[in-house]
Amino acid sequence: ERQAAVSLAESTLALSASPIIVISQTGVITTWKNCEELLGWTEEEALGQNIKVITPPEIAVEHNGYLKRYRQTKVPTVLNSTRRLTAVRKNGQLVPVDISIREAVINADE
C-alpha cells in the first residue's frame, strides 16, 4: 500500500508541467521538477540543498526554526495556503513566485 502511494505521487510529479519543489522535514530539497528555468538551479545542483538557497535572507535565517516548530507542535501556520513570495535565483536575482504549501506524509512514523 505504501509503495502504491509513493508510485502514485511520483507519477503525479512526473506529469506536472508546473515547477514543483518537495522538501524533507528538515528543509532539504528532495524533489526539484521544472524549476531550472525559473530559479536557475539544475536538479542535480538543487537536490540535497536546504530550501534556504532559494529563500530571501530575511526569511532564510528563520526557516529551519519554522520547520522545527511545526515538527514539535504540529500547529500549522502556513500549511494549506497559497501565497505570493519572493524567491532567489541561483544568480541572486529576486523573482516573484506563487507557492502552495501542502504536507505530504509518506511514512507516518517520520
N, CA, C and O of each residue as an XYZ file, in Angstrom:
440
protein
N       0.823     -1.205      0.000
C       0.000      0.000      0.000
C       0.863      1.263      0.000
O       0.587      2.213     -0.733
N       1.916      1.265      0.834
C       2.822      2.418      0.874
C       3.501      2.606     -0.468
O       3.614      3.729     -0.958
N       3.961      1.497     -1.073
C       4.643      1.593     -2.364
C       3.700      2.115     -3.432
O       4.117      2.878     -4.304
N       2.439      1.719     -3.380
C       1.458      2.212     -4.347
C       1.270      3.718     -4.188
O       1.151      4.435     -5.182
N       1.241      4.197     -2.954
C       1.094      5.636     -2.708
C       2.306      6.404     -3.214
O       2.167      7.474     -3.806
N       3.492      5.859     -2.981
C       4.719      6.505     -3.447
C       4.740      6.539     -4.972
O       5.090      7.560     -5.565
N       4.369      5.434     -5.607
C       4.340      5.378     -7.072
C       3.347      6.378     -7.651
O       3.636      7.033     -8.653
N       2.190      6.496     -7.033
C       1.194      7.465     -7.490
C       1.733      8.886     -7.348
O       1.571      9.703     -8.254
N       2.363      9.181     -6.235
C       2.919     10.516     -6.023
C       4.006     10.816     -7.048
O       4.038     11.911     -7.609
N       4.887      9.869     -7.297
C       5.953     10.073     -8.275
C       5.392     10.271     -9.671
O       5.895     11.104    -10.425
N       4.356      9.517    -10.029
C       3.730      9.667    -11.345
C       3.087     11.034    -11.493
O       3.186     11.663    -12.546
N       2.438     11.487    -10.448
C       1.790     12.802    -10.470
C       2.831     13.896    -10.654
O       2.629     14.817    -11.446
N       3.927     13.805     -9.939
C       5.000     14.797    -10.077
C       5.569     14.791    -11.486
O       5.829     15.847    -12.063
N       5.760     13.609    -12.033
C       6.353     13.496    -13.371
C       5.462     14.110    -14.443
O       5.968     14.608    -15.449
N       4.162     14.085    -14.252
C       3.220     14.601    -15.246
C       3.020     16.109    -15.172
O       2.522     16.714    -16.121
N       3.394     16.711    -14.076
C       3.154     18.136    -13.889
C       4.084     18.979    -14.751
O       5.277     18.694    -14.858
N       3.528     20.014    -15.361
C       4.339     20.975    -16.121
C       4.747     22.157    -15.237
O       5.605     22.954    -15.616
N       4.138     22.263    -14.074
C       4.444     23.357    -13.150
C       5.702     23.048    -12.352
O       6.013     21.881    -12.115
N       6.427     24.081    -11.935
C       7.562     23.846    -11.050
C       7.087     23.242     -9.721
O       6.112     23.707     -9.130
N       7.782     22.216     -9.271
C       7.445     21.563     -8.009
C       8.720     21.336     -7.216
O       9.707     20.807     -7.727
N       8.678     21.748     -5.955
C       9.779     21.506     -5.035
C       9.195     20.772     -3.834
O       8.179     21.186     -3.275
N       9.843     19.686     -3.446
C       9.458     18.947     -2.247
C      10.659     18.988     -1.310
O      11.802     18.778     -1.716
N      10.357     19.269     -0.034
C      11.429     19.281      0.961
C      11.131     18.253      2.047
O       9.987     17.852      2.261
N      12.200     17.845      2.722
C      12.057     16.945      3.861
C      11.605     17.744      5.082
O      11.435     18.962      5.020
N      11.418     17.040      6.174
C      11.022     17.702      7.424
C      12.066     18.702      7.909
O      11.755     19.609      8.681
N      13.289     18.532      7.460
C      14.369     19.425      7.904
C      14.722     20.473      6.857
O      15.687     21.218      7.029
N      13.941     20.541      5.759
C      14.146     21.584      4.769
C      15.053     21.208      3.616
O      15.378     22.065      2.794
N      15.473     19.955      3.528
C      16.349     19.515      2.447
C      15.505     19.234      1.203
O      14.483     18.551      1.275
N      15.942     19.764      0.075
C      15.224     19.583     -1.180
C      15.370     18.132     -1.638
O      16.481     17.645     -1.846
N      14.229     17.445     -1.792
C      14.224     16.042     -2.209
C      13.656     15.857     -3.612
O      13.908     14.841     -4.261
N      12.893     16.833     -4.075
C      12.340     16.801     -5.435
C      12.451     18.199     -6.013
O      12.156     19.188     -5.342
N      12.878     18.270     -7.264
C      13.083     19.545     -7.965
C      12.653     19.329     -9.400
O      13.454     18.874    -10.217
N      11.411     19.642     -9.731
C      10.878     19.392    -11.067
C      10.495     20.703    -11.744
O       9.784     21.531    -11.175
N      10.981     20.871    -12.969
C      10.610     22.020    -13.803
C      10.954     23.366    -13.176
O      10.244     24.348    -13.393
N      12.027     23.423    -12.409
C      12.396     24.654    -11.705
C      13.607     25.365    -12.299
O      13.878     26.515    -11.955
N      14.330     24.700    -13.179
C      15.594     25.264    -13.653
C      15.403     26.602    -14.357
O      16.144     27.549    -14.094
N      14.430     26.690    -15.236
C      14.212     27.948    -15.964
C      13.838     29.080    -15.015
O      14.316     30.204    -15.166
N      12.996     28.789    -14.052
C      12.528     29.812    -13.120
C      13.619     30.236    -12.130
O      13.780     31.426    -11.859
N      14.367     29.266    -11.589
C      15.276     29.564    -10.481
C      16.758     29.413    -10.807
O      17.606     29.804    -10.005
N      17.083     28.851    -11.970
C      18.472     28.808    -12.395
C      19.289     27.627    -11.908
O      20.398     27.412    -12.396
N      18.783     26.864    -10.973
C      19.494     25.695    -10.455
C      19.057     24.463    -11.238
O      17.870     24.286    -11.511
N      20.014     23.613    -11.601
C      19.649     22.333    -12.193
C      19.146     21.416    -11.079
O      19.368     21.675     -9.896
N      18.476     20.358    -11.472
C      18.001     19.392    -10.477
C      19.179     18.830     -9.677
O      19.097     18.693     -8.456
N      20.263     18.510    -10.364
C      21.433     17.950     -9.693
C      22.019     18.922     -8.666
O      22.470     18.504     -7.599
N      22.012     20.206     -8.986
C      22.541     21.212     -8.065
C      21.615     21.417     -6.867
O      22.084     21.646     -5.752
N      20.321     21.336     -7.087
C      19.356     21.660     -6.039
C      19.123     20.517     -5.056
O      18.986     20.743     -3.854
N      19.080     19.294     -5.568
C      18.803     18.154     -4.685
C      19.848     18.064     -3.579
O      21.051     18.139     -3.828
N      19.359     17.901     -2.354
C      20.264     17.808     -1.204
C      20.572     19.136     -0.545
O      21.098     19.169      0.567
N      20.245     20.250     -1.227
C      20.448     21.581     -0.643
C      19.288     21.896      0.309
O      18.203     21.326      0.186
N      19.523     22.789      1.238
C      18.440     23.275      2.083
C      17.612     24.275      1.277
O      18.162     25.022      0.468
N      16.324     24.296      1.487
C      15.416     25.191      0.766
C      15.820     26.656      0.933
O      15.398     27.514      0.158
N      16.626     26.932      1.932
C      17.085     28.309      2.173
C      17.873     28.875      1.000
O      18.005     30.093      0.887
N      18.408     28.007      0.108
C      19.185     28.529     -1.025
C      18.320     29.350     -1.969
O      18.848     30.165     -2.726
N      17.006     29.156     -1.944
C      16.122     29.946     -2.812
C      15.238     30.896     -2.010
O      14.278     31.462     -2.534
N      15.571     31.059     -0.749
C      14.767     31.872      0.153
C      15.503     33.172      0.468
O      16.694     33.138      0.775
N      14.822     34.315      0.400
C      15.483     35.579      0.735
C      16.083     35.529      2.147
O      15.528     34.882      3.035
N      17.209     36.208      2.350
C      17.923     36.126      3.628
C      17.060     36.401      4.858
O      17.224     35.749      5.889
N      16.154     37.353      4.754
C      15.342     37.700      5.926
C      14.386     36.578      6.336
O      13.944     36.527      7.484
N      14.071     35.692      5.411
C      13.234     34.525      5.724
C      14.120     33.310      5.988
O      13.835     32.514      6.882
N      15.178     33.169      5.222
C      16.063     32.009      5.338
C      16.612     31.840      6.745
O      16.739     30.716      7.231
N      16.933     32.928      7.393
C      17.524     32.867      8.724
C      16.576     32.202      9.729
O      17.034     31.643     10.726
N      15.283     32.253      9.485
C      14.282     31.702     10.401
C      13.663     30.390      9.905
O      12.977     29.712     10.669
N      13.891     30.023      8.650
C      13.139     28.932      8.032
C      13.289     27.593      8.745
O      12.291     26.912      8.977
N      14.504     27.201      9.095
C      14.670     25.926      9.800
C      13.928     25.926     11.131
O      13.410     24.893     11.556
N      13.877     27.078     11.787
C      13.122     27.202     13.038
C      11.632     26.998     12.819
O      10.961     26.378     13.643
N      11.110     27.519     11.708
C       9.698     27.317     11.395
C       9.399     25.830     11.240
O       8.406     25.327     11.765
N      10.270     25.134     10.512
C      10.078     23.701     10.295
C      10.178     22.927     11.611
O       9.385     22.023     11.872
N      11.151     23.289     12.423
C      11.329     22.611     13.709
C      10.115     22.818     14.606
O       9.654     21.881     15.257
N       9.600     24.037     14.642
C       8.432     24.332     15.473
C       7.230     23.513     15.021
O       6.473     23.010     15.851
N       7.050     23.376     13.707
C       5.928     22.569     13.221
C       6.114     21.097     13.594
O       5.158     20.441     14.009
N       7.330     20.574     13.452
C       7.581     19.173     13.825
C       7.269     18.935     15.292
O       6.754     17.877     15.655
N       7.576     19.913     16.140
C       7.365     19.762     17.574
C       5.913     19.957     17.988
O       5.418     19.248     18.864
N       5.224     20.915     17.362
C       3.873     21.276     17.810
C       2.755     20.740     16.923
O       1.621     20.576     17.374
N       3.076     20.468     15.662
C       2.078     20.078     14.648
C       1.006     21.150     14.454
O      -0.068     20.864     13.925
N       1.292     22.381     14.879
C       0.387     23.505     14.669
C       0.806     24.193     13.371
O       1.881     24.789     13.303
N      -0.037     24.112     12.346
C       0.334     24.719     11.064
C       0.156     26.234     11.078
O      -0.829     26.756     11.600
N       1.121     26.921     10.498
C       0.972     28.368     10.349
C       0.847     28.747      8.877
O       0.189     29.733      8.545
N       1.473     27.972      7.993
C       1.391     28.275      6.560
C       0.902     27.093      5.729
O       0.653     27.241      4.533
N       0.763     25.918      6.351
C       0.284     24.762      5.595
C      -1.104     25.028      5.023
O      -1.913     25.754      5.601
N      -1.347     24.421      3.879
C      -2.636     24.527      3.192
C      -2.952     25.961      2.784
O      -4.103     26.395      2.791
N      -1.894     26.677      2.429
C      -2.100     28.043      1.958
C      -1.402     28.229      0.616
O      -0.489     27.485      0.259
N      -1.846     29.217     -0.097
C      -1.198     29.643     -1.332
C      -0.852     31.104     -1.133
O      -1.678     31.899     -0.684
N       0.367     31.445     -1.470
C       0.800     32.821     -1.246
C       1.819     33.249     -2.280
O       2.475     32.417     -2.907
N       1.945     34.545     -2.452
C       2.949     35.104     -3.353
C       4.137     35.517     -2.495
O       4.014     36.286     -1.542
N       5.289     34.976     -2.869
C       6.532     35.269     -2.155
C       7.604     35.657     -3.154
O       7.370     35.688     -4.362
N       8.757     35.946     -2.641
C       9.915     36.220     -3.479
C      10.902     35.079     -3.287
O      11.219     34.701     -2.159
N      11.383     34.538     -4.396
C      12.424     33.507     -4.357
C      13.720     34.123     -4.871
O      13.721     35.173     -5.515
N      14.812     33.447     -4.571
C      16.128     33.904     -5.011
C      16.647     32.923     -6.060
O      16.796     31.729     -5.801
N      16.919     33.460     -7.255
C      17.501     32.638     -8.314
C      18.962     32.327     -7.979
O      19.549     32.965     -7.105
N      19.532     31.370     -8.657
C      20.930     30.998     -8.441
C      21.862     32.191     -8.610
O      22.866     32.298     -7.905
N      21.535     33.096     -9.546
C      22.381     34.267     -9.793
C      22.115     35.411     -8.799
O      22.701     36.487     -8.922
N      21.234     35.178     -7.817
C      20.945     36.187     -6.802
C      19.762     37.081     -7.118
O      19.308     37.835     -6.258
N      19.261     37.008     -8.334
C      18.111     37.823     -8.733
C      16.869     37.369     -7.976
O      16.641     36.173     -7.792
N      16.073     38.336     -7.542
C      14.816     38.035     -6.866
C      13.719     37.860     -7.909
O      13.655     38.605     -8.888
N      12.865     36.877     -7.692
C      11.795     36.589     -8.633
C      10.514     36.296     -7.845
O      10.541     35.526     -6.885
N       9.382     36.912     -8.250
C       8.123     36.620     -7.553
C       7.639     35.216     -7.921
O       7.720     34.801     -9.076
N       7.139     34.503     -6.929
C       6.601     33.165     -7.147
C       5.309     33.003     -6.358
O       5.159     33.557     -5.269
N       4.399     32.254     -6.908
C       3.190     31.855     -6.194
C       3.418     30.434     -5.724
O       3.694     29.548     -6.534
N       3.306     30.203     -4.413
C       3.549     28.865     -3.899
C       2.328     28.341     -3.164
O       1.592     29.093     -2.524
N       2.132     27.056     -3.268
C       1.112     26.348     -2.498
C       1.858     25.434     -1.547
O       2.704     24.644     -1.966
N       1.547     25.542     -0.281
C       2.259     24.780      0.739
C       1.335     23.685      1.253
O       0.270     23.951      1.809
N       1.770     22.461      1.053
C       0.989     21.303      1.464
C       1.902     20.326      2.186
O       3.116     20.324      1.983
N       1.309     19.506      3.022
C       2.063     18.455      3.692
C       1.722     17.131      3.031
O       0.555     16.819      2.794
N       2.759     16.357      2.739
C       2.569     15.017      2.200
C       3.274     14.051      3.153
O       4.488     14.126      3.340
N       2.517     13.165      3.740
C       3.089     12.203      4.664
C       3.283     10.888      3.929
O       2.313     10.248      3.522
N       4.530     10.488      3.760
C       4.843      9.227      3.088
C       4.968      8.117      4.108
O       4.494      7.003      3.883
N       5.604      8.416      5.228
C       5.783      7.440      6.293
C       5.282      8.079      7.576
O       5.900      9.017      8.081
N       4.185      7.594      8.105
C       3.563      8.194      9.274
C       4.465      8.152     10.499
O       4.249      8.897     11.455
N       5.489      7.275     10.479
C       6.402      7.177     11.620
C       7.459      8.278     11.605
O       8.144      8.480     12.608
N       7.604      8.990     10.496
C       8.636     10.028     10.380
C       8.088     11.381     10.772
O       8.814     12.375     10.736
